[in-house]
Amino acid sequence: MHYEELLRKAEDRGADFADLREFKVKTLRISVTEETSQVTTNGIDHGYSFRIVYKNNMGYSSSTKLDEYLLDSAFSNIKEEGKIKIVLLPKKHDEVIIEPKVLTSKSISEKVKELEKIRNDLKSFSSVKSISIRYYEDYIEKLYYSTEDRVIHIKYPVSGVSITVTSVDKDGNLVSASISKSTYKDYVLETFDPNEITKEAIERLENQIRGVLPKAGVFTVVLAPEVVGVFTHEALGHLAEADLAITGILLGLKGKKIASEEVNVVDSPIVDSTEGIGYTPYDDEGVEGKEVKIIDKGVVNDVLTDRFYSAYLGKNPTGNGRAEDFRSKVLVRMRNTYMLPGSHKLEELFEGIKEGYFMKSVYGGQTGSDGSFQFGIQEGYYIRNGEISEPIKSTGISGYTIETLGQITMVSKNLEISSGFCGKSGQLIPVGSGGPYIRVEKMKVGGT
């Protein structure tokens, strides 16, 4: 069956709207430890997702085959709620393709050998007791068709590597450090120097070995771009997703000033950084990606939407409808969420801090719908008399998003983007996050 026939049959059966997503991904996963190397996944996942709107009700179906089952299943899965409206779009045909050169030319055995070299380099450091290296690559192809005569074709790669090393400090406590790098432009170990990745992993580990226990309390803190990115994504970005915003705290603050004019946060479909793996020129509803200014000069400005929530809120869709694969329903998701650079030189952020902290790297965290957040810090340093001092052992930072945004007094001119993966409703998708360095006058720091 051809996609046009499927869409026509949906209209013949009374559908007001129908769209078809075709998803194809070639996947490779490699795992390397201090003793072993293993290709854990090597294959292709290919299938279709079909959606209809019928008398203000929606029905979904998915299958590995393009046939009439998709149509019958979508109609049989309709939930009789009568509340569904979506924004319709004009006809458009477009194609956006990134063809990697190195990623597809290297054999699997070559990639394994390069990962084993990283492993061997790490093993040369006596402090390293265990090693875990994970390599992943997805060569993704998406095709979108709708009854509006929108035909969108996107093809791009995502490849990345993550490293975790462990050791024991002088008191016999187990310590660990992690680093990850990803890119949507080609092969990650060509884009980034493996020697630099190894060096940074070892530096983080050795800082944990010799680090001192931080004091607990409220301090002036300087956050590096990686930490700013996680804060921006986790603590603010999720609050700005329309499905969460309408029941959360952010939508009610629209138009209100909550931070200084130097605080600007955006969610962008494409960012000028190789780690901007939230790359979404068109979303999974065929909507062209638009930059969303979540915070504009300190004022709550906008939220992220898909076609459904755009209709609900009476606004144009922003291109934030994303799904992990053809089996998954489209949800409102972030893409590349980051704070824009400010006007300060980096050294200015440290001036006048008698005792505080410089937080450089995170290792996870959690947030609440009330705007609360708590993040683990795997790399941090004391600030003493305006200077970066000794490293600290892993700790945490916590607070409330709106209050913390109001405590930002300086934003540096720098901008760095990091890559990662975001989970929501069981779906895991690639995202970018980041920002400049920022100074937060009052932030709660964990410790002993």
Order of alpha helices (4+ residues) and beta strands (2+ residues): alpha-beta-beta-beta-alpha-beta-alpha-alpha-beta-beta-beta-alpha-alpha-beta-alpha-alpha-beta-beta-beta-alpha-beta-beta-beta-beta-beta-beta-beta-alpha-beta-beta-beta-beta
